[in-house]
Amino acid sequence: MRLSRSATLVVIDMQQVFADPASGWYTAGFSQILQPIRQLAAAFDRKFATRFLAPAEPAGVWRDYYRRWPFALQPPSWPGYQLVPEVAELGLPTLDTETFGKWTSALAGRVVDELVLAGVSTDCCVLSTALAAADAGIRVLVAEQACAGADEASHRQALAAMRLYAPLVEVVSVAELLDARS
């Protein structure tokens, strides 16, 4: 597999709210992807983390969304919105968004040609980011073992859906990515 030196790793939403089994947004498999994410972060020069935050005032259908998840209407300083310690200690520059998709102008301005995605959740924020970046003409690689979905079935279904977008989106192993960086 080829990978440019300018490839950018984005670690999506590795936040307390997704790590906590008591949270309504708990992501099964969260703890299993911490080590692969740390390995990828060590291998990439260009890397960022993202955080999903609630807007101060939800608009449009987001109002319905937060009626379903009212616990999440919290300020950015809320402990649930903080990166888990294993990711925070990596010191990655962090981009905050109020949307599932992380392909915003802030991220687009930092990606040259290739985007490597890891984090949570495969079936929501990873998928939304991958498709938007691919539509913008960016090669997207999804690190399979460094992503987790709401549950294993949702994770697998999202990976299968993203595979349909090849060659714009490629689902690859962490080992392939690390080999391409060495």
N, C-alpha and C positions, 0 to 999 in steps of 0.2 A: 504494500500500500504506500502511496506517495502522500506526503504531507509537507506543506510549505513551512519555511522557518517563521513566517508571519502568522501562522495559524493561531487563532485566539480561543482559549478555553473560557467557557462561561459556566460557572457553577450556580445552578438555579435554585433559589429559595430554600437553602438548607437552614431553616429557621426552627426555633423551639416549638412553634405551634404545629409543625408537621412531624416533629420527633416525639411529642408527648402522647402516650397511649390514651390519656384521659381527654384529649382534644377531639373535637368534632372533625378536625382536619387531619387527624393522625394518618400517616402514610406507612403502611406495612413495608418492611424492608428498609426503612430509613437507616437504621444502624449498620446494616450490611454494606451500604454503599460508601460509608465514611472512609474506609481505607483505600478503595479504588480512587476516590476523589483526591485524597491526599497524595497518592502516587502520581496522578495526572498533574496536579498543581505543581509538584516538584519538577515535572518534566517540561512544563511550558513557561516561556518567558512572558508571553502576553496572556494575561488572565484576569478575570473579574468574577465577582459574586453578585448575585441579585437578591433583593428582598421584595416580597409581595407585601404591600401595605394597603390598608383601607383608606378610601378617600374621606376627607372631612365631611363632605356632603355627597353621598351617592346620587348619581343621575341616571336617568333612563332605566333600563332593565336591571342595572346594578342595585337599584332600590329593592327590587324583588329578591335579588340574590342576598342582600344583607338582612332582609326580613327572615330569610331562612337561616342565616348564620349571624345573628345579632351579637354573639360573643366577640366577633372579630372587629366590630366597629370600635377600634381602639387607636390611640395616637401612635406614631412611629416609635415612640420610646417604650411602648408596652413590652414587657419581657417576652411575650410570645412571638413578637416580631424580630427578636434579636437572632443573629446567627448562632448556631450551636457552637460551643467552645472549640470543638475539633476543626471547625471551618474558620471561625473568627481568628484563631491563632495563626492562620496562614497569612493574615494581613492583606488579603486581596482588596483592591479598590472595589467599592460596592456601589451598585446602581439600584436605586429604589424605583419601583413602578406600582401603579394602582391597577394594572391589567395583568391578565394571565400571560399574554405574549410579552416577551422581554425585548423583542426586536423594535426598539424605539429609536428615535434620532440619536439619543445619547449612546446607545450601544452601536448603532450603525456607523457612527463617526469614529469608532475605535476598532472596527473590523476591516481588515484589508481585503482578504480573499477567501478565507476559510474559517468556519466556526465549528468548534467542538463543544458539544453540549453534555452536561452531566447534571444530576440533581433530581428534584421532585417538582411536580409529579409527572411521570412519563405521559400519562393520559390527560394532562391539562396544560401546565405551563411549558413543559419541554416540547410537547407536540405543537402548541400554538407558536412558540418561538421558532421551531424548525421550519414550519411551513411559511411563515412570514419572511424569514431570512432567505429561504430558497426562492420565493417569489421575487425577492429583491436581487436575485442573481448571485447569491453567496453559496458556495459549496458548504453543505452542512453534514457533519459527522456526529452521530449520536452514540455515545459510549454506553453500550448495553448494560454492562455490569456496574456502571456508576450512576444508574438511574433507578428510581423506584416509583411504582404507581400506587394508586389508592389501595390496590390489592394486586396479587400476582397475575390474575386473569386480565385485569385492566392494563397492567404493564405490558403483557404479551400482545394484547390487542392493539395498543398504541404503537408498539414496535412494528407489528405487521402492517398497520396503516402507513407508517412512515416509509417502510420498505417499498411501498407502491410508488413512491415519489423518486425512486432511483432514476437517473444518477444524481438528481439534485440533492437528495437526502440519502445518506448511507448509514446504516446501522452497523457499527463495528465493535470489536471487542477492545477492552482496555489494553490487553496484551498487544494487539495490533498497533494501537496508538503509541504505546510506550516503545515498541520496536521501531516505529517510524521516527521517533524523536531521538533515538540513540545513534 
